Amino acid sequence: MLENQNKSETSAPADSKKNYNGRRKYYYRKKYYKNNKEGYQKNVEQKLEFKKVSIIVPLLNEEESLKPLYFEIRKSLKTISCDYEILFIDDGSTDKSLNVLKEINKEDNKVKYISFRKNYGKSAALQIGFKNATGDAIITMDADLQDDPAEIPSLLKKLQEGYDLVSGWKKKRYDPFIKKYSSRFFNYITGLFSGIKIHDFNCGLKAYRSEVVKSINVYGELHRYIPVLANWNGYRVSEIVVKHQARRYGKTKFGISRFFKGFVDLITVVFTTRYIRRPMHLFGFLGFLSFLAGILVNGYLTYEKLVLDRWISNRPLLFLGILLIIVGIQFFSVGLLGEIMVHNFSNDREYSIKEKN
């Protein structure tokens, strides 16, 4: 009997044991949550190395999309644990965009705006935004709501991996047929000339470290080539796939003229990034090709005159050969003049320094 009593005391029923284990698990779970409450909050908010993020939004006649864009940016920024500012650059809008910006500014002191008297272009708007941004991380996006503000945390996360510039890639686009396929061709040619392996140079959604935007000068239509300019200065460039949305309000500012201007600016970027400090490499190479072609043409004509005894003075090929030789000499001369100018005006300010002790 005593033995049975001891057994009953030492072995509790299955149900009571289950309840006990449940209470014990609940106790430890509650205790773990209490001790790691801060850890749970970190899972909700993305921890960043940046102290402040600046959101730069260039715009032109986007009065209907500004408030929805502002609310979506605010919603996205709630998931990151750092200070922020939102800087709208009004590029000479003729609608009520400026009035909308003033209303938003009254409600939120983290929102700032700069308004141009006339339209100067997206590059000018970005350059002013870069100059006035105070964050150590910069996000740029268009104001037409085609760039999704929900991608901001992903861009910053990629930036933290050690990159200096992260460009968005609109893999699935909601644009008109002409704009979509002209952009693909444009991106292919730009990648071919620049050597940078990204898919979408002109995506408005990008993330930068502050030192990148302070070291480049954007003007004309060069906003399309910011990754090229940054890469030339030694900064690491990467990309992530971002969501692209159909335009909700207004109409696109894309025109066929921008397509041709883009390729003219591509020549400018290739020259300023690759040959601005070594002009003889470009002009000397072109001069050599032209001079060599002229020598070969005239050499062939000389052979015909001396060996075959043919009349060559009235042949257009003779004038072409002479012209090629003259053009080749001119290219060499321009290259030498460029080298002299680079030699006289070079200084240590042209170099991008990563770290200094």
C-alpha positions as CSV (number, residue, x, y, z in Angstrom):
1,M,0.0,0.0,0.0
2,L,2.8,2.4,0.9
3,E,4.5,1.4,-2.3
4,N,1.3,2.3,-4.3
5,Q,1.0,5.6,-2.5
6,N,4.5,6.5,-3.4
7,K,3.9,5.7,-7.0
8,S,0.8,7.9,-7.1
9,E,2.8,10.8,-5.6
10,T,5.7,10.5,-8.0
11,S,3.7,9.9,-11.2
12,A,1.2,12.6,-12.0
13,P,-1.7,12.0,-14.5
14,A,-0.9,12.7,-18.1
15,D,-3.3,15.6,-18.3
16,S,-1.8,17.3,-15.3
17,K,1.7,16.8,-16.7
18,K,0.6,18.3,-20.0
19,N,-0.9,21.4,-18.2
20,Y,2.3,21.7,-16.2
21,N,4.5,21.6,-19.2
22,G,2.2,24.1,-20.9
23,R,2.5,26.5,-17.9
24,R,6.3,26.0,-17.9
25,K,6.6,26.8,-21.6
26,Y,4.3,29.8,-21.3
27,Y,6.5,31.0,-18.3
28,Y,9.7,30.7,-20.2
29,R,8.3,32.2,-23.3
30,K,7.0,35.2,-21.4
31,K,10.3,35.5,-19.6
32,Y,12.3,35.3,-22.9
33,Y,10.1,37.9,-24.5
34,K,10.5,40.2,-21.5
35,N,14.3,39.9,-21.6
36,N,14.4,40.2,-25.4
37,K,11.8,42.8,-26.0
38,E,14.3,45.0,-27.8
39,G,15.3,42.1,-30.1
40,Y,11.6,41.7,-31.1
41,Q,11.4,45.3,-32.0
42,K,14.6,45.1,-34.1
43,N,12.9,42.3,-36.2
44,V,10.1,44.7,-37.0
45,E,12.3,47.7,-37.8
46,Q,15.3,47.3,-40.1
47,K,18.5,48.3,-38.3
48,L,20.6,50.6,-40.5
49,E,24.2,51.8,-40.3
50,F,23.0,55.2,-41.6
51,K,22.1,58.0,-39.2
52,K,19.9,59.8,-41.6
53,V,18.2,59.1,-45.0
54,S,17.4,61.8,-47.5
55,I,14.6,61.1,-50.0
56,I,15.0,63.4,-53.1
57,V,11.9,63.6,-55.4
58,P,12.3,65.7,-58.6
59,L,8.9,66.6,-60.1
60,L,7.2,68.5,-62.9
61,N,3.4,69.0,-62.9
62,E,2.5,66.1,-60.6
63,E,-0.1,67.8,-58.3
64,E,-2.4,64.7,-58.2
65,S,0.3,62.2,-57.2
66,L,2.2,64.2,-54.6
67,K,0.1,63.5,-51.5
68,P,-0.3,59.8,-52.3
69,L,3.4,59.6,-52.8
70,Y,4.1,61.4,-49.6
71,F,1.9,59.0,-47.6
72,E,3.5,55.9,-49.2
73,I,7.0,57.2,-48.4
74,R,6.1,57.8,-44.8
75,K,4.6,54.3,-44.6
76,S,7.8,52.8,-46.0
77,L,10.1,54.9,-43.7
78,K,8.4,53.5,-40.6
79,T,10.2,50.2,-41.2
80,I,13.7,51.7,-40.9
81,S,15.2,52.8,-37.6
82,C,16.9,56.2,-38.4
83,D,16.1,59.8,-39.0
84,Y,15.0,61.0,-42.4
85,E,14.0,64.0,-44.5
86,I,12.0,64.2,-47.7
87,L,13.1,66.8,-50.2
88,F,10.8,67.7,-53.2
89,I,12.4,69.6,-56.1
90,D,9.8,71.3,-58.2
91,D,11.3,71.8,-61.7
92,G,9.2,74.8,-62.7
93,S,5.7,73.2,-62.5
94,T,2.9,75.2,-64.1
95,D,0.1,73.4,-62.2
96,K,-0.7,73.4,-58.4
97,S,2.2,71.2,-57.4
98,L,3.9,74.0,-55.4
99,N,0.7,74.6,-53.4
100,V,0.4,70.9,-52.6
101,L,4.0,70.9,-51.4
102,K,3.4,73.9,-49.1
103,E,0.4,72.1,-47.6
104,I,2.5,69.0,-46.9
105,N,5.3,71.1,-45.5
106,K,2.9,72.7,-43.0
107,E,1.8,69.3,-41.7
108,D,5.3,67.7,-41.6
109,N,8.5,69.6,-40.8
110,K,10.6,66.7,-42.2
111,V,9.3,67.6,-45.7
112,K,11.3,70.4,-47.5
113,Y,10.8,71.7,-51.0
114,I,12.7,73.8,-53.6
115,S,10.9,75.3,-56.5
116,F,12.5,76.5,-59.7
117,R,11.2,79.6,-61.6
118,K,11.3,77.6,-64.8
119,N,11.9,74.1,-66.1
120,Y,15.7,73.3,-66.1
121,G,15.5,69.5,-66.4
122,K,15.8,66.5,-64.2
123,S,19.6,66.7,-64.0
124,A,19.4,70.2,-62.5
125,A,16.7,69.2,-60.0
126,L,18.8,66.2,-58.9
127,Q,22.0,68.3,-58.6
128,I,20.2,70.9,-56.4
129,G,18.7,68.0,-54.3
130,F,22.1,66.4,-53.9
131,K,23.6,69.8,-52.8
132,N,20.9,70.3,-50.1
133,A,20.5,66.8,-48.8
134,T,21.9,66.3,-45.3
135,G,21.5,62.5,-45.0
136,D,24.4,60.1,-45.1
137,A,22.3,57.9,-47.4
138,I,20.3,59.4,-50.4
139,I,17.3,57.9,-52.1
140,T,16.0,59.3,-55.4
141,M,12.7,58.5,-57.0
142,D,10.3,59.9,-59.5
143,A,7.1,61.7,-58.4
144,D,4.7,59.9,-60.8
145,L,4.1,56.9,-58.4
146,Q,5.7,54.5,-60.9
147,D,8.6,54.1,-58.5
148,D,7.3,52.1,-55.5
149,P,8.4,53.7,-52.1
150,A,8.1,50.3,-50.5
151,E,11.5,49.4,-52.2
152,I,13.4,52.0,-50.0
153,P,14.3,49.5,-47.2
154,S,15.6,47.0,-49.9
155,L,17.7,49.6,-51.5
156,L,19.2,50.6,-48.2
157,K,19.8,47.0,-47.2
158,K,21.7,46.4,-50.4
159,L,23.7,49.6,-49.9
160,Q,24.8,48.3,-46.5
161,E,26.5,45.3,-48.2
162,G,29.4,47.6,-49.1
163,Y,28.1,49.2,-52.3
164,D,28.2,53.0,-52.9
165,L,25.4,53.2,-55.4
166,V,22.5,50.8,-55.9
167,S,20.3,51.2,-58.9
168,G,16.8,49.9,-59.4
169,W,16.0,47.5,-62.2
170,K,12.5,47.7,-63.6
171,K,12.5,44.1,-64.8
172,K,8.7,44.2,-65.5
173,R,7.7,47.6,-66.9
174,Y,4.4,49.3,-67.4
175,D,5.4,51.8,-70.1
176,P,4.3,52.4,-73.7
177,F,5.8,50.1,-76.3
178,I,8.2,52.7,-77.8
179,K,9.5,53.9,-74.4
180,K,10.0,50.3,-73.2
181,Y,12.0,49.0,-76.1
182,S,13.9,52.2,-76.8
183,S,15.0,52.1,-73.1
184,R,16.2,48.5,-73.6
185,F,18.3,49.4,-76.6
186,F,19.6,52.5,-74.8
187,N,20.6,50.5,-71.7
188,Y,22.3,47.9,-73.9
189,I,24.4,50.5,-75.8
190,T,25.3,52.3,-72.5
191,G,26.4,49.1,-70.9
192,L,28.5,48.3,-74.0
193,F,30.3,51.6,-74.0
194,S,30.7,52.0,-70.2
195,G,31.5,48.4,-69.3
196,I,29.0,48.5,-66.4
197,K,26.9,45.4,-66.1
198,I,23.5,46.7,-64.9
199,H,20.2,46.5,-66.8
200,D,18.6,49.9,-66.1
201,F,20.7,53.0,-66.1
202,N,17.8,55.4,-66.2
203,C,15.7,54.0,-63.4
204,G,14.7,56.9,-61.1
205,L,14.8,54.7,-58.0
206,K,18.4,54.7,-56.7
207,A,20.3,54.7,-53.4
208,Y,23.6,56.5,-52.8
209,R,26.0,57.1,-50.1
210,S,26.4,60.8,-49.5
211,E,30.0,60.9,-50.6
212,V,28.9,59.7,-54.1
213,V,26.5,62.6,-54.8
214,K,28.9,65.2,-53.4
215,S,31.6,64.1,-55.8
216,I,29.7,64.1,-59.1
217,N,28.4,67.0,-61.2
218,V,25.1,66.3,-62.9
219,Y,24.0,68.7,-65.7
220,G,22.3,68.6,-69.1
221,E,20.8,65.1,-69.5
222,L,23.6,63.3,-67.5
223,H,21.2,62.0,-64.8
224,R,20.8,58.9,-67.0
225,Y,24.5,58.2,-66.6
226,I,25.0,58.7,-62.9
227,P,26.1,55.1,-62.4
228,V,28.8,55.6,-65.1
229,L,30.0,58.8,-63.5
230,A,30.1,57.1,-60.1
231,N,31.9,54.0,-61.4
232,W,34.5,56.2,-63.1
233,N,35.2,57.9,-59.7
234,G,35.9,54.4,-58.2
235,Y,32.6,53.8,-56.4
236,R,31.0,50.3,-56.3
237,V,27.8,50.1,-58.3
238,S,25.1,47.4,-58.0
239,E,21.4,46.9,-58.8
240,I,18.3,45.1,-57.4
241,V,15.0,44.3,-59.1
242,V,12.4,46.8,-58.0
243,K,8.6,46.9,-58.6
244,H,7.4,49.2,-61.4
245,Q,3.9,50.5,-61.3
246,A,1.6,51.9,-64.0
247,R,1.2,55.6,-64.1
248,R,-1.9,56.7,-62.1
249,Y,-2.1,60.4,-62.8
250,G,-1.0,62.8,-65.5
251,K,1.0,61.9,-68.6
252,T,4.6,60.8,-69.3
253,K,7.2,63.4,-69.9
254,F,9.1,61.1,-72.3
255,G,9.5,62.4,-75.8
256,I,11.4,61.0,-78.9
257,S,13.8,63.9,-78.7
258,R,15.1,62.7,-75.3
259,F,16.1,59.4,-77.0
260,F,18.5,61.2,-79.4
261,K,19.7,63.6,-76.7
262,G,20.6,60.6,-74.6
263,F,23.0,59.2,-77.2
264,V,24.6,62.5,-77.7
265,D,25.2,62.7,-73.9
266,L,26.5,59.2,-74.0
267,I,29.4,60.4,-76.2
268,T,30.0,63.2,-73.7
269,V,30.0,60.8,-70.7
270,V,32.4,58.3,-72.5
271,F,34.8,61.2,-73.3
272,T,34.7,62.8,-69.9
273,T,35.1,59.6,-68.0
274,R,37.6,57.7,-70.1
275,Y,39.6,60.4,-72.0
276,I,39.3,63.7,-70.2
277,R,42.7,63.2,-68.5
278,R,44.3,61.5,-71.5
279,P,42.9,63.1,-74.6
280,M,45.8,61.9,-76.8
281,H,44.6,58.3,-76.3
282,L,41.4,59.2,-78.2
283,F,42.5,61.8,-80.7
284,G,45.8,60.1,-81.3
285,F,44.1,56.8,-82.0
286,L,41.7,58.4,-84.5
287,G,44.5,60.4,-86.0
288,F,46.6,57.3,-86.5
289,L,43.7,55.4,-88.2
290,S,43.0,58.4,-90.5
291,F,46.6,59.0,-91.4
292,L,47.2,55.3,-92.0
293,A,44.2,55.0,-94.3
294,G,45.4,58.1,-96.2
295,I,48.9,56.6,-96.6
296,L,47.5,53.3,-97.9
297,V,45.3,55.0,-100.4
298,N,48.0,57.2,-101.7
299,G,50.5,54.4,-101.7
300,Y,48.2,52.4,-103.9
301,L,47.8,55.3,-106.3
302,T,51.6,55.8,-106.4
303,Y,52.0,52.1,-107.3
304,E,49.5,52.6,-110.2
305,K,51.4,55.7,-111.4
306,L,54.9,54.3,-111.2
307,V,54.4,50.7,-112.0
308,L,51.3,50.5,-114.1
309,D,51.8,54.0,-115.6
310,R,48.2,55.1,-115.1
311,W,46.9,58.7,-114.9
312,I,45.8,59.5,-111.3
313,S,45.6,63.3,-111.1
314,N,41.9,63.4,-111.9
315,R,40.9,60.5,-109.7
316,P,38.7,61.2,-106.6
317,L,40.6,58.6,-104.7
318,L,43.7,60.8,-104.7
319,F,41.9,63.6,-103.0
320,L,40.4,61.2,-100.5
321,G,43.9,60.0,-99.5
322,I,45.2,63.5,-99.1
323,L,42.1,64.5,-97.0
324,L,42.6,61.4,-94.7
325,I,46.3,62.4,-94.1
326,I,45.4,66.0,-93.3
327,V,42.6,64.9,-91.0
328,G,44.9,62.5,-89.2
329,I,47.5,65.3,-88.6
330,Q,44.7,67.5,-87.3
331,F,43.6,64.8,-84.8
332,F,47.1,64.4,-83.6
333,S,47.3,68.2,-83.1
334,V,44.1,68.4,-81.1
335,G,45.3,65.5,-78.9
336,L,48.6,67.3,-78.2
337,L,46.8,70.5,-77.3
338,G,44.5,68.6,-75.0
339,E,47.5,66.9,-73.3
340,I,49.1,70.4,-72.8
341,M,45.9,71.7,-71.1
342,V,45.6,68.6,-68.9
343,H,49.2,69.0,-67.9
344,N,48.9,72.6,-67.0
345,F,45.6,72.4,-65.0
346,S,45.9,69.0,-63.3
347,N,45.9,69.0,-59.5
348,D,45.1,66.6,-56.7
349,R,41.5,67.7,-56.4
350,E,40.6,65.5,-59.4
351,Y,41.3,62.3,-57.4
352,S,38.6,60.5,-55.4
353,I,40.0,59.7,-52.0
354,K,38.4,56.8,-50.1
355,E,40.1,57.2,-46.8
356,K,42.8,59.5,-45.3
357,N,44.7,59.2,-42.0
